[in-house]
Amino acid sequence: MDVYKQCPEYETKHFRLRLVQMEDAEDLLKCYSDQEVIARVNADNCSNSFYCTTKEQMEECIQFWLKEYQKGYYVSFAIIPKDGENSGHAIGTMEIFGGETGILRLDIASHYEQGCYIEELLHLAVLQMVRDFRVGSLKVKASNTPKRIPFLEKYGLVPSETFRPGMGYYERSRAEFFDPTKGIAYCGLACCACSENKDCAGCRNDGCKGKEWCKSYSCCKGDGKENCWECEKYPCGYPMLEKPRIKAFAEYIRTYGERDLIAALGRLEREGVLYHYPGKLIGDYDLFQTQEELFQFLRRDI
């Protein structure tokens, strides 16, 4: 999909996002005339601060954003609540562009500068926009929005040491760990996508350093089973097997097969999905609330 020929539209729990329009000027003026909002705006490398006090000034901004879109530089999405008193009216913008380095900007009315809404829009950005815009490394300025930092960290962004040093950017880069030969562990962990697998052949290839204390490994090897979920005692009370991601992967394999899961993990890594965040053993697959949501994510575009 070429996002500059057909601009995508997105929908989250509380918002719709579409390409900004001139008709949004009056609504967006309420956002960009608010000094609190302007203090949070990332205006780096921009010709102005985006502070607007008249509808005409706001229209000039929108006209500029639309010209930039036509040139294929970036997309400015209008953020439109789906319900409440502002239903159907733009309350801010979300801007992104792709390539090796893609910057995400989020300007939102002060009433919506709340953790639940910021996280909802970040969830959309990292799990859908990164793929659609083919972003290699996503950058977000955080020095003027410190309250957003816990949410950036939750979604795998870390302080950037190389991009505009000293300006307070966080970044999230694509992973390159996928190795299908390492397969899925006896318990259901994805050795094939693990960030720790550089020097590991994989659990079922006897490569895991923790195999001596791992119950799944010893039980399956001792009973001659290919995995835990084929056992009549599964999940048997072993804490590892109760983790949502593990349970979902096991059920996915039961439904679609192990080869399908491995292929999905490889495809999604290439699209920017992170199995592990830097320095952590959790990642994007731990963000889903239900097994059904994770299944839909694994099978998107199939």
Backbone as a ProteinNet text record, in pm:
[ID]
protein_1_A
[PRIMARY]
MDVYKQCPEYETKHFRLRLVQMEDAEDLLKCYSDQEVIARVNADNCSNSFYCTTKEQMEECIQFWLKEYQKGYYVSFAIIPKDGENSGHAIGTMEIFGGETGILRLDIASHYEQGCYIEELLHLAVLQMVRDFRVGSLKVKASNTPKRIPFLEKYGLVPSETFRPGMGYYERSRAEFFDPTKGIAYCGLACCACSENKDCAGCRNDGCKGKEWCKSYSCCKGDGKENCWECEKYPCGYPMLEKPRIKAFAEYIRTYGERDLIAALGRLEREGVLYHYPGKLIGDYDLFQTQEELFQFLRRDI
[TERTIARY]
83.2	0	86.7	62	131.3	44.8	87.8	6.8	-6.4	76.2	68.4	-19.4	-67	-165.8	-304.9	-308	-435.1	-408.2	-445.9	-416.1	-500.3	-436.7	-515.2	-596.2	-699.5	-775.9	-769.1	-767.5	-752.1	-864	-887.5	-988.7	-938.1	-948.2	-914	-1041.4	-1027.2	-1144.5	-1217.6	-1143.7	-1206.1	-1196.5	-1112.9	-1086.3	-1093.8	-1120.6	-1096.3	-984.8	-897.9	-791.7	-799.6	-801.1	-802.1	-716.6	-685.3	-606.8	-674.4	-596.1	-650.5	-714.2	-818.5	-890.7	-904	-925.1	-943	-1063	-1162.5	-1282.5	-1254.4	-1135.1	-1099.7	-1046.8	-1031.2	-962.9	-1025.1	-1154.3	-1219.7	-1203.1	-1215.1	-1197.8	-1053.1	-957.9	-817.9	-766.4	-829	-788.4	-800.2	-900.3	-917.3	-796.5	-735.6	-617.9	-493.2	-470	-344.7	-344	-450.8	-450.3	-429.6	-413.1	-393.6	-243.3	-196.1	-53.3	-1.7	-86.4	-43.7	-14.6	-97.3	-73.9	55.3	73.6	191.3	319	314.7	432.6	471	373.8	400.6	432.5	415	434.4	582.6	612	748.1	760.7	824.7	841.5	985.2	1062.2	1200.2	1203.8	1293.5	1312	1189.1	1098.6	978.9	994.6	921.2	934.9	858.7	770.2	699.4	660.5	600.5	565.1	428.5	352.4	216.1	113.6	155.8	60.8	-26.2	-157.4	-251.7	-357.2	-388.8	-491.3	-610.6	-600.9	-712.5	-738.1	-859	-894.5	-809	-776.3	-694.6	-555.2	-497.7	-366.5	-374.1	-482.3	-498.8	-515.1	-587.9	-605.3	-471.9	-386.5	-254.5	-172.8	-181.5	-111.7	-162.7	-293.5	-351.9	-314.8	-319.7	-281.4	-137.3	-49.8	90.6	102.9	30.4	36.1	-10.8	-113.5	-166.6	-68.3	1	102.1	217.6	255.8	362	319.3	192	140.1	146.9	105.9	108	249.5	347.9	488.1	543.6	465.2	509.5	604.8	596.4	687.1	634.6	510.8	451.9	300.2	233.4	87.8	49.8	-36.2	-95	-238.5	-262.8	-396.2	-473.1	-598.5	-687.8	-734.8	-731.2	-776.8	-919.8	-1013.2	-1155.1	-1220.2	-1266.3	-1334.2	-1459.8	-1485.9	-1602.4	-1726	-1706.8	-1821.4	-1789.1	-1884.6	-1865	-1900	-1877.5	-1917.5	-1838.8	-1721.9	-1641.6	-1654.2	-1751.5	-1770.3	-1780.6	-1698.3	-1701	-1618.7	-1555.6	-1476.2	-1328.8	-1239.8	-1096.7	-1047.8	-973.9	-922.2	-769.6	-708.7	-564.1	-518.4	-387	-331.2	-222.7	-202.1	-95.6	-22	106.8	184.6	292.8	313.6	415.6	466.4	592.5	644.4	732.4	758.5	829.4	973.7	1030.4	1169.5	1256.4	1385.8	1479	1456.7	1432	1400.1	1264.4	1171.1	1038.1	1007	958.5	925.8	775	735.6	595.3	572.8	473.8	435.8	289.5	261.1	124.5	86.5	-4.7	-56.7	-203.9	-237.6	-373.4	-424.5	-553.2	-613.6	-586	-570.7	-531.6	-626	-754.3	-851.3	-818.5	-753.7	-722.3	-577.6	-505	-367.7	-371.5	-423.9	-439.1	-374.5	-325.3	-252.7	-327	-456.1	-532	-537.2	-549.6	-558.3	-420.9	-317.5	-182	-140.4	-168.1	-132	-209.1	-335.7	-418.6	-361.1	-314.1	-259.8	-120.1	-42.2	88.7	72.8	-26.2	-56.1	-82.7	-161.4	-189.2	-61.8	19.9	140.5	238	266.4	370.8	323.2	193.6	146.6	85.6	53	-3.9	70.2	91.9	153.3	297.7	371.9	510.3	516	420.8	414.5	371.5	261.8	205.1	299.5	378.9	471.1	613.6	631	761	871.2	843.7	936.5	1047.8	1170.3	1283.2	1306.5	1315.1	1333.3	1241.9	1151.7	1054.6	1114.1	1106.5	1158.7	1043.7	1047.6	947.3	1018	992.4	1051.6	975.2	1049.4	983.8	1026.4	1125	1175.2	1069.9	975.8	870.1	738.5	740.5	622.6	666.2	728.7	783.6	680	554.1	451.7	418.8	461	437.4	545.6	656.9	771.9	738.3	664.4	632	558.3	477.5	404.3	496.6	589.2	688.4	770.3	811.1	891.8	810.5	681.4	596.3	590.6	601.5	592.9	730.1	831.5	962.5	1049.5	1015.7	1101.3	1201.7	1323.3	1431	1498.9	1567	1635.5	1733.7	1728.8	1819.7	1952.3	2060	2193.3	2253.5	2188.7	2248	2162.1	2030	1942.3	1923.3	1969.3	1958.9	1997.1	2123	2167.7	2134.6	2089.1	2058.7	1923	1845.6	1715.2	1599.3	1631.6	1527.8	1443.2	1502.6	1425.8	1434	1323.1	1318	1302.5	1346.1	1340.3	1305	1254.5	1218.6	1260.4	1357.3	1411.2	1364.3	1363.1	1324.6	1421.9	1370.7	1453.8	1504.5	1614.5	1669.1	1718	1626.2	1662.2	1602.7	1508.8	1431.6	1518.3	1503.6	1573.4	1478.5	1412.6	1311.9	1367.1	1496.8	1553.7	1549.7	1531	1530.2	1391	1291	1157.1	1091.9	1000.1	924.3	968.6	985	1028.3	919.7	959.1	862.9	746.4	774.3	670.4	582.7	635.6	561.3	630.9	742.9	821.4	873.9	888.3	932.7	1083.5	1156.1	1301.6	1340.8	1259	1289.4	1292.1	1227.6	1220.8	1287.5	1344.7	1399.6	1522.9	1528.6	1644.7	1768.5	1749.3	1860.8	1915.5	1868	1900.2	2025	2100.1	2217.2	2313	2336.9	2429.9	2358	2227.2	2146.4	2085.1	2092.2	2037.3	1887.2	1831.6	1689.1	1662	1552.8	1517.9	1514.4	1442.3	1423.9	1545.3	1645.1	1774	1879	1829.1	1915.1	2009.9	1968	2057.4	2036.3	1924.5	1891.5	1981.6	2034.7	2122.4	2045.1	1913.1	1834.6	1769	1812.1	1741.8	1750.2	1853.9	1871.4	1763	1711.4	1608.2	1469.4	1457.4	1329.4	1241.6	1125.2	1034.2	981.8	948.8	897.1	998.4	1122.4	1228.7	1243.8	1256.3	1279.7	1160.3	1038.3	918.7	904.1	916.2	897.6	1005.9	1129.6	1238.4	1217.6	1175.9	1157.7	1040.5	933.3	813.1	810.6	910.6	916.7	811	772.5	669.7	732.9	663.3	712.7	693	594.8	566.2	474.4	456.8	375.6	226.7	177.7	32.7	-27.5	56	4	-17.1	29.7	21.9	-117.6	-165.2	-298.3	-304.8	-190	-187.2	-171.3	-157.5	-136	-252.3	-228.5	-98.8	-27.2	-79.5	-13.4	30.6	-7.7	28.6	164.8	241.6	373	352.4	403.1	375.4	405.7	512.1	547.2	432.3	361	254.8	127.6	121.8	3.7	17.3	133.6	151.9	66.3	-4.2	-97.7	-35.7	85.1	146.5	174.5	221.5	251.4	124	17.4	-109.4	-164.5	-151.9	-203.7	-125.1	7.2	89.4	56.7	40.9	9.7	-125	-224.9	-356.7	-353.6	-270.8	-257.9	-200.6	-100.7	-40.7	-142.5	-221.6	-326.3	-424.2	-452.3	-553	-497.2	-378.7	-324.9	-193.7	-130.4	-5.9	117.4	223.1	347.4	412.6	408.8	470.6	405.6	274.6	202.1	244	259.3	301.2	440.9	532.9	669.8	671.9	594.3	587.5	531.1	428.1	367.2	466.7	541.2	639.1	748	789.9	889.8	836.3	715.2	653.7	633.6	586.6	559.1	687.8	793.7	921.2	967.6	952.3	991	906	784.7	695.3	717.8	814.1	847.3	799.3	735.9	688.1	806.2	807.3	916.4	870	938.6	909.6	958.3	1075.6	1130.7	1166.1	1140.9	1188.1	1332.8	1408.6	1550.7	1569.9	1647.8	1677.7	1565.7	1457.5	1343.6	1305	1229.7	1180.8	1031	980.6	844.3	848.1	739.7	737.1	595.3	580.6	450.5	344.1	384.9	286	226.7	286.7	233.4	135	107.5	19.4	-127.8	-157.5	-295.5	-371.8	-496.6	-580.2	-643.8	-670.2	-736.7	-664.4	-688.8	-631.6	-682.8	-809.2	-868	-799.4	-766.2	-696.9	-559.9	-489.2	-356.4	-366.4	-466.6	-486.1	-507.9	-592.9	-620.5	-494.1	-412.9	-287.3	-191.3	-176.9	-87.7	-131.9	-260.7	-312.9	-349.6	-308.1	-344	-280.9	-357.7	-316.2	-308.4	-356	-357.1	-490
-119.2	0	124.3	215	342.8	444	483.5	570.4	711.4	744.2	877.3	879.2	763.2	755.4	729.9	650.5	623.6	630.8	740.6	760.3	666	589.5	498.2	575	511.8	563.2	458.5	505.1	414.9	437.4	334	343.4	274.5	342.6	285.4	282.1	250.3	242.8	375.4	485.3	616.1	710.5	677.8	774.7	715.6	804	777.9	871	823.5	906.5	902.9	1020.4	1032.4	1151.8	1163.4	1275.4	1406.7	1499.8	1629.3	1699.2	1776.2	1846.6	1994.5	2076.2	2218.8	2244.1	2158.2	2174.2	2155.6	2106	2085.4	2211.8	2319.2	2437.9	2492.9	2508.7	2567.6	2479	2347.7	2255.1	2255.5	2248	2239.3	2369.4	2479.6	2607	2602.4	2531.7	2519.5	2449.5	2358.4	2286.7	2374.4	2429.5	2500.5	2645.6	2691.6	2822	2807.5	2684	2653.8	2649.6	2739.8	2746.5	2619.1	2549.9	2423.4	2319.3	2316.5	2224.6	2262.5	2390.6	2436.2	2401.4	2402.2	2364.8	2219.1	2136.6	1993.7	1962.2	2059.4	2036.6	2019.8	1924.6	1908.2	1990.8	2106	2194.6	2194.7	2091.8	2083.4	2085.5	2163.7	2175	2229.9	2292.3	2351.3	2503.2	2565.9	2710.1	2792.6	2729.3	2802.6	2707.4	2762.6	2683.2	2619	2651.3	2603.8	2670.8	2774.2	2848.9	2933.7	2909.8	2980.6	3050.4	3173.3	3247.6	3283.1	3255.6	3283.2	3161.7	3154	3045.2	3049.7	3168.8	3183.4	3123.1	3145.9	3088.1	2935.8	2885.4	2740.1	2682.2	2751.2	2705.7	2703.4	2800.7	2802.8	2681.4	2645.2	2525.6	2400.2	2387	2268.7	2263.1	2376.4	2381.5	2335.9	2379.5	2337.5	2187.1	2132.8	1988.8	1907.7	1954.3	1882.3	1887.3	1999.5	2007.3	1911.1	1902	1809.2	1664.3	1636.5	1502.6	1474.5	1569.5	1552.5	1530.8	1585.2	1566.6	1433	1364.9	1236.1	1248.9	1360.3	1382.1	1321.5	1346.3	1291.1	1304.4	1240.2	1247.3	1308.9	1408.1	1464	1413.1	1331.5	1276.5	1363.6	1388.4	1450.9	1342.7	1373.7	1281.6	1320.7	1228.7	1261	1164.9	1214.6	1128.5	1064.6	941.8	869.2	892.6	943.7	970.1	1087	1126.1	1238.2	1371	1480	1611.6	1655	1598.3	1634.5	1533.6	1447.1	1344.2	1407.8	1356.6	1404.8	1528.9	1584	1705.7	1677.4	1730.9	1709.6	1776	1699.4	1754.1	1753.7	1727.3	1728.5	1658.9	1645.3	1576.5	1479	1379.4	1281.7	1272.2	1297.7	1305.5	1198.3	1137.2	1034.2	1029	991	959.1	836.2	774	647.9	658.6	543.2	537.9	485.6	490.6	438.8	506.2	637	709.5	775.8	742.6	802.5	871.4	991.9	1066.5	1068	1043.8	1049.9	1175.3	1256.2	1374.8	1360.7	1394.1	1383.4	1512.6	1589.4	1713.3	1689.8	1697.4	1663.6	1762.5	1794.5	1890.7	1851.8	1952	1928	1831.6	1836.9	1747.3	1600.6	1574	1436.3	1397.8	1486.9	1456.2	1369	1249.5	1152.8	1021.6	948.8	826.8	727.9	709.8	610.4	646.1	775.4	817.9	816.2	860.6	859.2	715.4	624.8	484.8	426	460.2	409.9	450.5	572.9	622.1	566.2	545.2	480.7	335.8	269.4	131.4	125.6	218.6	226.5	252.7	344.7	382.6	266.4	196.6	94.2	-35.9	-67.4	-195.1	-185.3	-64.8	-52	49.9	169.6	272.2	239.6	181.1	143.8	51.6	-41.1	-130.4	-55	19.7	85.2	188.3	254.6	357.4	303.9	174	108.6	182	205.6	279	186	225.1	146.6	169.4	295.1	331.3	448.4	428.5	531.4	622.4	753.7	851.1	936	963.4	1046.7	1140.3	1269.9	1364.1	1359.9	1350.5	1335.9	1440.4	1524.2	1619.5	1719.6	1751.7	1846.7	1777.2	1644.4	1567.1	1456.4	1491.3	1388.2	1290.8	1334.4	1243.7	1131.5	1146.6	1040.9	933.4	961	870.1	728.5	708.7	570.8	493	562.2	494	464.8	553.7	527.3	403.5	397	282.5	153.6	163.5	44	-14.5	71.1	25.1	9.7	-8.9	-47.1	66.2	191.4	302.6	330	361.6	389	520.1	587.1	712.4	692.1	780.9	772.3	838.6	769.3	823.3	886.7	865.1	911.8	1011	1008.2	1095.5	1228.7	1335.6	1469.8	1466.9	1431.5	1416.9	1539.1	1510.9	1616.6	1679.6	1635.7	1696.7	1613.6	1503.8	1429.9	1336.8	1272.9	1180.1	1037.2	966.3	822.4	752.3	627.6	556.5	410	353.7	211.7	161.4	67.4	18.1	-123.2	-157.7	-293.1	-396.3	-517.2	-627.4	-709.5	-779.7	-870	-997.2	-1062.9	-1183.6	-1311.1	-1299.5	-1416	-1520.7	-1645.4	-1760.3	-1880.5	-1917.9	-2024.3	-2159.3	-2181.3	-2311.7	-2333.8	-2228.6	-2241.1	-2271.7	-2258.1	-2306.7	-2249.5	-2330.1	-2295	-2386.4	-2330.8	-2410	-2508.8	-2606.1	-2703.5	-2633.8	-2524.5	-2456.9	-2367.5	-2322.1	-2231.2	-2099.3	-2074.1	-1954.6	-1963	-1845.8	-1842.8	-1825.4	-1937	-1930.6	-1864.4	-1883.3	-1831.2	-1679.4	-1612.7	-1466.9	-1404.5	-1485.4	-1439.1	-1352.6	-1241.1	-1152.6	-1212.3	-1319.9	-1384.9	-1503.6	-1520.8	-1646.1	-1640.4	-1532.8	-1518.8	-1635.8	-1676.8	-1786.2	-1911.4	-1919.3	-2032	-2103.9	-2234.5	-2312.4	-2332.5	-2296.1	-2315.6	-2427.4	-2416.5	-2512.2	-2655.7	-2678.4	-2815.4	-2866.3	-2779.3	-2821.6	-2833.8	-2840.8	-2853.5	-2735.4	-2617.9	-2503.4	-2412.4	-2425.9	-2331.4	-2351.4	-2240.5	-2247.4	-2285.2	-2263.5	-2291.9	-2429	-2516.2	-2644.3	-2733.5	-2716.5	-2804.4	-2782.7	-2660.1	-2633.1	-2617.8	-2627.9	-2605.8	-2730.6	-2717.1	-2830.5	-2875.6	-2780.3	-2817.5	-2901	-2860.5	-2932.9	-3074.6	-3086.3	-3218.6	-3311.2	-3257.1	-3340.8	-3390.2	-3299.8	-3337.8	-3434.1	-3407.6	-3499.1	-3636	-3633.2	-3759	-3840.4	-3772.7	-3842.1	-3859.4	-3805.5	-3817.7	-3736.9	-3623.4	-3539.2	-3423.7	-3378	-3268.1	-3132.6	-3123.8	-2997.2	-3021.9	-2917.5	-2929.7	-2942.8	-2871.1	-2864.1	-2992.8	-3090.3	-3220.9	-3313.7	-3271.1	-3354.9	-3349	-3460.7	-3466.4	-3386.4	-3354	-3277.4	-3126.9	-3086.5	-2944.7	-2859.3	-2743.4	-2678.4	-2721.1	-2810.9	-2882	-2791.8	-2666.4	-2579.5	-2514.7	-2545.2	-2484	-2336.5	-2242.6	-2099	-2049.7	-2100	-2056.1	-2077.5	-2187.1	-2222.3	-2140.9	-2061.6	-1979.6	-1838.5	-1804.3	-1669.6	-1653	-1540.2	-1520.8	-1543.4	-1493.3	-1509.9	-1658.1	-1728.5	-1870.6	-1949	-1921.7	-1990.8	-1961.3	-1835.8	-1798.6	-1865.9	-1869.2	-1934.5	-2083.6	-2147.3	-2290.2	-2316.3	-2235.2	-2253.4	-2222.2	-2125.1	-2091.3	-2211.4	-2276	-2392.7	-2505.4	-2523.8	-2626.2	-2599.5	-2470.3	-2432.4	-2427.3	-2366.2	-2340.8	-2412.8	-2465.8	-2538.2	-2455.1	-2525.8	-2459.6	-2386.4	-2444.1	-2379.3	-2244.2	-2236	-2111	-2005.2	-2046.2	-1950.6	-1897.5	-1985.3	-1941.6	-1846	-1877.3	-1788.6	-1652.6	-1651.4	-1525.3	-1442	-1505.2	-1433.4	-1371.1	-1443.6	-1389.9	-1273	-1287.8	-1180.8	-1055.3	-1071.7	-955.9	-888.2	-965.2	-900.3	-811.2	-858.5	-777.5	-650.6	-654.7	-538.9	-445	-478.5	-389.5	-433.3	-548.7	-598.8	-651.1	-620.9	-661.4	-773.4	-885.8	-996.2	-960.5	-897.8	-847.1	-699.3	-620.6	-483.5	-482.4	-379	-374.8	-397.1	-499.7	-529.1	-594.1	-633.8	-694	-825.8	-906.5	-1033.3	-1026.9	-906.9	-887.2	-800.2	-801	-723	-698.9	-676.5	-640.3	-747.4	-873	-980.2	-985.2	-909.7	-904.4	-789.3	-714.8	-598.5	-634.1	-753.5	-787.3	-834.6	-791.8	-822.9	-961	-1007.1	-1136.5	-1221.4	-1350	-1444.4	-1417	-1379	-1352.4	-1235.5	-1130.7	-1015.3	-1055	-1137.4	-1181	-1268	-1356.2	-1439.2	-1352.5	-1250.5	-1162	-1090.2	-1051.2	-981.9	-1074.9	-1196.3	-1292.9	-1326.7	-1317.3	-1357.6	-1238.6	-1119.2	-1004.7	-1017.8	-977.3	-982.5	-1122.8	-1223.4	-1360.5	-1384.9
0	0	0	-92.4	-96.2	-22	96.8	181.7	124.3	23.3	-37	-161.9	-201	-308.4	-251.5	-147.2	-77.9	72	130.8	272.3	358	445.6	530.3	633.4	682.2	794.8	905.3	1027.9	1140.7	1241.7	1320.2	1424.4	1549.9	1662.8	1792	1876.9	2002.4	2089.5	2096.5	2107	2127	2007.6	1907.7	1801.7	1660.9	1565.6	1424.3	1379.4	1294.1	1239.3	1087.9	1026.2	881.3	842.6	715.3	666.7	705.3	756.9	796.3	675.9	699.7	593.3	628.7	526.2	549.8	640.9	632	713.8	863	897	1037.5	1104.2	1027.8	1079	1206.9	1207.2	1324.7	1447	1429.5	1541.2	1589.9	1497.9	1536.5	1597.6	1564.5	1623.4	1775.9	1826.3	1971.7	2034.7	1959.1	2006.7	1994.8	1876.6	1849.5	1898.2	1959.3	2024.6	2175.7	2220.7	2362.6	2391.5	2476.3	2506	2571.9	2645.6	2706.6	2598.4	2496	2384.6	2312.4	2284.8	2211.2	2285.5	2418.2	2496.6	2475.5	2432.8	2410.2	2264.2	2176.1	2032.7	2000.8	1914.5	1863.1	1735.6	1746.7	1631.1	1580.6	1614.7	1567	1414.6	1359.6	1214.4	1142.8	1216	1155	1150.2	1062.2	1041.3	1144.4	1222.2	1327	1439.1	1542.5	1661	1650.7	1544.1	1521.3	1612.2	1681.9	1763.5	1671.4	1676.3	1589.2	1674	1636.8	1710	1622.8	1492.9	1402.1	1314	1264	1173.8	1047.8	1001	880.3	901.9	1018	1048.4	1052.5	1109.8	1116.1	975.9	891.1	752.8	678.9	707	644.2	686.2	813.6	862.3	791.3	785.9	722.7	575.3	509.2	368.2	350.3	440.7	435.5	457	557.6	584.4	463.1	397.5	281.3	163.6	147.7	41.8	71.1	197.4	236.2	209.2	234.1	204.2	54.7	-26.7	-172.1	-224.5	-154.7	-194.1	-143.9	-60.8	-8.1	108.8	183.7	295.9	425.9	458.2	580.2	573.5	670.2	679.2	813.4	809.9	931.6	941.6	1041.8	1063.7	1161.9	1133.3	1230.1	1326.9	1455.5	1559.6	1596.1	1574.9	1590.5	1690.6	1805	1902.2	1841.9	1881.5	1831.2	1916.5	2038	2123.8	2215.8	2298.6	2388.4	2322.5	2394	2344.8	2221.8	2200.1	2083.1	1969.8	1978.8	1876.2	1737.1	1645.6	1508.3	1482.5	1586	1571.5	1599.4	1516.7	1533.6	1661.6	1744.4	1870.7	1873.9	1760.1	1752	1625.4	1611.7	1495	1537.8	1453.7	1472.3	1339.6	1343.7	1220.2	1219.3	1103.2	1091.6	948.5	933.4	801	813.8	701.5	703.2	658.5	622.7	582.5	695.6	676.2	776.3	912	910.1	1033	1016.4	1102.4	1096.8	1228.3	1221.6	1343	1363.3	1487	1525	1608.8	1567.9	1644.5	1684.6	1809.4	1859.8	1931.2	1870.8	1929.1	1960.9	2086.7	2126	2229.8	2224.6	2316.3	2461.1	2546.5	2685.4	2757.5	2726	2789.8	2761.8	2648	2608.9	2639	2704.6	2743.5	2868.9	2849.7	2957.7	2916.5	3015.3	2987	2899.9	2926	2849.9	2702.4	2671.8	2532.4	2465.3	2537.1	2481.8	2451	2544.2	2521.5	2404.4	2392.9	2283.5	2147.2	2136.8	2010	1985.3	2090.9	2074.1	2028.5	2083.7	2043.6	1893.5	1844.8	1702.1	1623.4	1671.4	1598.4	1584.2	1695.2	1689.2	1625.9	1635.8	1583.2	1443.4	1397.4	1263.5	1176.3	1228.5	1145.7	1108.2	1199.7	1169.6	1048.8	1041.3	925.3	799.9	808.8	691.2	631.4	715.7	668.1	652.4	673.6	656.1	732.9	859.5	944.5	991.9	969.5	1018.3	1166.7	1206.9	1347.3	1378.5	1472.2	1507.7	1615.2	1593.2	1688.4	1743.1	1872.4	1937.4	2034.6	2022.2	2116.3	2246.9	2359.3	2488.6	2590.9	2558	2656.9	2700.8	2613.2	2650.1	2685.7	2690.5	2733.1	2829.1	2941.3	3031.5	3085.6	3096.8	3148.9	3050.5	2925.7	2827.2	2830.4	2895.6	2890	2937.6	3047.8	3088.2	2979.6	2899.7	2792.8	2674.4	2647.4	2543.1	2580.7	2706	2751.9	2749.1	2781.1	2777.1	2637.5	2534.7	2396.4	2331	2414.1	2362	2314.2	2342.3	2304	2415.5	2377.2	2471.9	2432	2525.7	2490.7	2375.9	2279.1	2165.1	2199.1	2170.4	2196.3	2071.5	1956.9	1831.7	1754.2	1774	1695.7	1767.9	1706.4	1764.9	1912.6	1942.3	2081.8	2167.1	2288.3	2382.5	2365.9	2266	2240.1	2294.1	2360.5	2431.5	2348.6	2247.3	2164.3	2218.8	2204.3	2230.2	2095.4	2088.6	1961.5	1982.1	1874.9	1871	1734.2	1732.3	1605.6	1577.4	1450.1	1410	1465.7	1487.5	1535.1	1417.4	1439.5	1338.1	1405.9	1474.1	1548.1	1488.5	1398.7	1356	1288.7	1336.7	1279.8	1289.2	1179.5	1185.4	1229.5	1214.1	1252.1	1403	1479.7	1625.1	1679.2	1594.6	1625.2	1749.4	1805.4	1925	2038.8	2157.3	2272.5	2315.2	2395.2	2446.1	2517.6	2588.4	2666.5	2579.7	2465.7	2380.1	2354.8	2422.3	2392.7	2249.5	2186	2045.6	2038.7	2043.6	2030.2	1897.7	1795.7	1662.5	1657.7	1753.9	1753.4	1874.9	1961.7	2088.9	2068.8	2143	2133.2	2200.3	2274.4	2342.8	2263.8	2140.5	2069	1982	1990.2	1903.5	1919.5	2042.9	2069.8	2118	2086.8	2133.5	2014	2012.8	1901.8	1914.2	2030.4	2052.3	2150.1	2222.6	2327.1	2274.8	2167.1	2118.2	2041.2	2025.9	1970.2	2080.3	2204.2	2323.4	2339.8	2294	2301.9	2421.1	2492.1	2599.1	2721.3	2772.6	2889.7	3016	3016.9	3136	3136.1	3046.9	3032.3	3156.4	3236.9	3352	3457	3466.7	3566.6	3505.9	3373.8	3307	3313.6	3375.9	3389	3253.6	3166.2	3034.3	2957.6	2963.4	2892.3	2947.3	3079.6	3138.5	3119.8	3133.7	3118.4	2974.6	2879.7	2739.2	2693	2732.9	2695.4	2759.9	2886.9	2958.3	2906	2864.2	2816.6	2665.6	2597.4	2452.2	2380.2	2439.6	2378.7	2301.8	2197.8	2114.8	2181.7	2272.8	2338.9	2457.8	2539.1	2660.3	2631.9	2529.9	2510.5	2454.4	2420.8	2378.8	2498.2	2614.6	2734.4	2795	2846	2906.4	3036.9	3096.4	3220.6	3197	3073.3	3040.5	3089.8	3157.5	3179.9	3307.3	3383.3	3494.2	3609.3	3611.3	3722.8	3712.6	3608.8	3590.9	3554.6	3636.6	3614.7	3473.8	3413.5	3278.8	3180.9	3197.2	3103	3123.7	3230.5	3258.2	3201.4	3149.3	3094.4	2968.9	2956.5	2844.7	2707.2	2685.8	2553.9	2525.8	2627.4	2612.1	2580.5	2656.2	2634.5	2495.5	2452.8	2321.3	2210	2221.4	2118.6	2110.5	2226.7	2227.9	2161	2191.6	2132.2	1983	1945	1803.1	1726.4	1785	1719.2	1708.6	1812.4	1806.8	1693.1	1669.7	1570.4	1429.8	1414	1279.7	1248.6	1352.5	1329.7	1363.9	1400.7	1441.1	1324.6	1207.3	1091.1	1063.5	1080.4	1057.8	1159.4	1286.2	1388.6	1359	1325.8	1296.6	1178	1075.5	958.3	996.8	1082.7	1125.9	1205.9	1294.2	1375.5	1287.8	1186.3	1094.4	1014.2	962.3	883.1	966.9	1088.8	1173.3	1219.8	1241.9	1275.2	1160.7	1038.7	922	910.6	967.3	964.4	1082.4	1168.9	1279.3	1415.6	1425.8	1554.4	1635.8	1765.8	1854.4	1947.3	1939.7	2032.5	2171.7	2179	2304.7	2289.4	2392.1	2394.5	2443.5	2410.8	2450.8	2600.3	2634.2	2773.1	2850.9	2781.9	2850.2	2784.1	2857.6	2802.8	2775.6	2754.9	2709.6	2585	2509.1	2386.2	2339.4	2209.1	2153.4	2173.9	2177.3	2191.4	2332.3	2424.2	2560.6	2579.6	2472.7	2482	2468.6	2420.9	2388.6	2511.1	2519.3	2635.4	2626.3	2505.6	2488.7	2385.2	2394.5	2298.7	2158.3	2148.5	2017.1	1948.2	2025.3	1968.6	1915.5	1991.2	1948.1	1823.1	1818.3	1699.6	1576	1588.4	1474.8	1430.8	1527.5	1495.4	1422.1	1469.3	1406.5	1264.1	1239.1	1108.2	1018.3	1056.2	974.4	836	737.6	596.6	539.9	614	558.6	491.1
[MASK]
++++++++++++++++++++++++++++++++++++++++++++++++++++++++++++++++++++++++++++++++++++++++++++++++++++++++++++++++++++++++++++++++++++++++++++++++++++++++++++++++++++++++++++++++++++++++++++++++++++++++++++++++++++++++++++++++++++++++++++++++++++++++++++++++++++++++++++++++++++++++++++++++++++++++++++++

